[in-house]
Amino acid sequence: MLLTYLKSKVKEVVADERDYAIGGKSALLAIQVYSWISVVCMFIFYAFSETNPVYEAIAMTLAFSVCILMLLYSFIFRYYNKISFSDNKKVYFLFLSVLIIFIAIFGIRFFSGEDSWICVDGQWVKHGNPNAPVPQYNCGESGRNEDVSWQNIVGVINNCEVRSLMRTHARNVSVVLKDGRKLSAIENEIDEIMPIVVNSKEKCGDILIEIE
């Protein structure tokens, strides 16, 4: 806004057709370079999303930013191609409208949180539209070890919530969730946990397993 105000005060010629042509080529090249770098980084972050859930959020942000940037470029290009910009107010109005829409979409997504269940004051609170049902175990503090039923252990594994797992010869199975909480239960049968972990691998990726 400051640059626009200062530019309105300048009466001399500050740019010619050649400057605008170079500016258009530079803008197109900048969009292409940003898009390629973002797509490559998106795949890298998504590939390592199982090690840290934050990587998936970064990957999705990059993906959405590229899509929004390409759509915005297409919209402005069509607008320039069909409408005369002799009146600078049209340009400012278009830019301001697109900026407001982008900020609104980003703000709604950012403040709404991920599609999951979060722990608030000892209660599970729904954020977004999680696919998994409300967890059946108690909502505890990070690092706290909770004794739960065996079906709850199976449920968190199938919901891809487990980061690591430890099993003892006494059939005691302890899992560390991605949010830092720890759950423990007793297997119904010895080694019952192994086929469950194997079946979840295709959907959830590898789980670090320790056998005592």
Number of C-alpha atoms within 10 A of each C-alpha: 7 7 7 9 9 9 12 9 8 9 7 7 6 8 8 8 8 9 10 11 11 11 12 12 11 12 13 12 12 11 15 14 11 13 19 12 12 19 16 13 16 20 16 14 22 19 13 15 17 20 16 14 15 13 18 20 16 15 23 15 15 21 18 13 18 20 13 13 14 14 12 14 15 12 13 14 11 10 14 12 10 8 9 11 12 8 8 9 10 13 16 12 11 12 12 12 11 14 12 11 11 14 11 12 10 15 11 10 12 10 9 11 13 15 13 16 20 18 13 11 10 11 12 18 13 17 14 13 10 12 10 14 11 13 14 13 16 14 16 18 15 13 13 12 16 17 16 16 15 17 15 17 23 15 17 18 24 18 15 19 19 26 21 17 21 15 22 14 10 10 16 16 21 22 25 21 19 17 15 14 17 21 25 21 20 19 19 12 8 14 14 11 19 11 10 14 20 14 13 16 15 9 11 18 17 17 20 12 13 12 9 8
